[in-house]
Amino acid sequence: MNFGTLVIAAGIFGLLSFTCLAVAIGSEYWYIIDVDEVFNSTWEFTSSHSGLWRIYEGKVLCGLLRTFALHLSYMKLMRHSEQVQHFLNLHRVIVIILPISLVLLVFGGIFGLVGSLSHSYCILTAVATYFLICSLFTLSGVGVYVSYSQQTLDELRRLESAELLAHVHVSYGWSLAMACLSYSLEVATGALLGMAAWLAHGQRQRESAATPSVA
């Protein structure tokens, strides 16, 4: 690949990574709970899907406290304040890290454009490293969310009977898949910019070597 192809591909991947992460953060299908119809009419469990900020239970929009009530067997867990605080802290980490990663991608796109236009080896190398760091933020946010969801599910299993939970099916939704795709695209963007930096450096060396012979 030549320099132009690499930076264009990096720009497309970077834009796609930003779009995927923005859609993931704003969508409501990170976690899905399907309940068999025989239990769907009880107060204990209701089929729902949730995002980072809120949960949809049927046609009713519920807030964060309702989210905990659903995922952690409602009021039973509320007696254990330390456990509740632990889950709240995990949730805070998630809703801080992923938006930060999104903002960092915006600055990465600006710096990447500057480096591409200037053919600067130093800037392109720095931006490539920058995108790899952004990918670590995204990966960390996804990892904490998976841990958070697994811990809430484990707590639910501890509080409820296995017979009842046999009718409750939980899974991760497409929002989480979009966040994972954004991470992959960020890594690809960093790799492409690194290759572009290497080509720019080689071109600069060839031009420097050719200058004395022309003189």
N, C-alpha and C positions, 0 to 999 in steps of 0.2 A: 504494500500500500504506500501511496505517496502522502506527503504531509497534509495536503488539502483534504483528502479522503478521510484521514484519521481524525482531524479536528471536526469535520462535519459529522462523522459518525459519533464522536464523543458528544457533540452538541445535541444530537438527536437523543442519544441515550440519557444524557443529563436531563433534558426536558421531560422525557418519559418517566424518569425516576421521580422527578418532582411531582408530575401529574399523578402517578400511582400512589405516592405517599400522601398527597393532598386528598385524593379520593378515599384512601384508607382511613385517614384521620376523621374525615367528615362523614363517613358512611356508618351504618348501624348493623353490620353483619360480621362482627368479630367473633361472636359467640352465639351459638344457636341451641336452644333447648326445645326438643320435641317431646310432647307428652301424649301418651295413648288417649284416645277419646274417652275411655272409661274413667280416667282420672282427670280429664281436662276441665271438668266442671267443678272440681273441688277447690277450696280456697288455698290448699297447700302448694299446688304446682299448676302452672299455666304455660302453654307453649309460648315461646318468646324468642326474640333475637335482640342482641345488645351491641352497642358501640362503646367507645371510650368515655362518652359523656352521659349517655342515657340508655334506657332499655325500653323496647316496645313489647308490651304484653297484650296480644290481641290488637284491638284498636285503641288501647289506652296508653298514653305516653307517661312514663314514670321516671322519677328522678333517681339520684344516687342512693338514697336511703332505701328506696324500693328495690333497687338492684341488689343491694346487700340482703334485703329481706328474702328475695327470691333465691339467690345463689347460696346463701348460708342458712337455709332453713328458717328464715324469718326471725321471729322474736326469740327463739331459743338461744341463738348465738349472742343476742344483744346483752345477755347477762354476763358475757365474758368480755369485758371492756378492753383488756390487753389484746385479745385476739382481733377484735374489731379494729383497734388502732393499728395493728400490724397490717391488716388488709387495706386500710385507708392510706397508710404510708406507701404501700406498693402501688396503689392506684395513683397517688400523687407523682411518684417517680415516672410512671408511664406517660401521664398527660403533660409532663414537663419535657422529657427526653425527646419524644417524637415531634412535637412542634418545633423544638430547637433544631432538630435535624432538618426539618423543612425550611426553616429560615436560613440555615447554613448552606443549603443547596442553592438558594437565591444568590447569595454572595459568591458561591463557587462558580455559578454560571457567569457572573459579571467578570470575575478574575480570569476565568477560562477564555472569555472573549478577548480580553486585553492581551493575554499571553498568545493567543492564536494570531491576532493581528500583528503583534510585534515580532513573532517568531522567536520569542525569548526562551532560551533553554531553562534559565533559572525560574522564570515565572511559570512555565508549563510544568516543570518538575514540582514546584511548590503546590500548584493547583491539583496535580495528580495525587500528591500526598494528602491534600486537603479533602478531596473526594473520598479517599480511602478512610480518613478519619470520620467523615460524615456517615459512611456506611457502618462504621462501628457504633455510632449513636443510634442509627436505625436498628441495627442488629440487637443492641442492648435493650432498646425499647420493646422489641418483639419478644426477646427472651424473658424479660421481666413480666410481660403480659401473659406469656404461656405459663410461667411459674405461678403467677397470681391466679390464673384460672384453674390450674391443677390443684393448688392448695385449697381454693374454695370448694372444688369438687370433692376433694378428700374430706373436708370438714362436713360436707353434706352427707357423704357416705357414713361418716362416723355418727351423725345425729339421726339418720333415718334408717329404716329397715331395708335389707337387700330386696325383699319382696316388693316393696313400694318403688324402689329405685329401678327395678327391672322394667318399669313402664315409663321411665324417664331417659331420654336419649340426648346426649350432649355432643356437640361437634364444633369445630372451628369453621368460620364462614369465609366468604370470598374477600372480606375486608382485610383479614390477616394475610391471605394469599397475596393481595396487592402490596401490602407492606413488605413482604418477603421478596416480591418481584422488584420493588423499589431498591431494596438492599443489593440485589444482584446487578441491577442496572448501574447503581452507584459504583460498585466495584469495577464493572466493565468500563464505565466512563473514566475512572482513575487509570485503568490499564491502558486505554487508548491514548489518553493525554500523556502518559509516560512514554509510550512509543513515539508519539509526535515530538516530545521533547528530545528523545534520542536522535530522531531524524534531523531536527533543527540543529542539534549540536554537531552532528556529522557534517551537515551542509556548511555550517559556520567554519568548521575545521578545514574543509576542502577549499573554501573561498580564501581562507587565510594562507593556506599552502600555495594557492595559485597566484596570489598577489605578487610575490617577489619575482616570479618568472615572467610575469607580464611587464613589470618594471624593467 
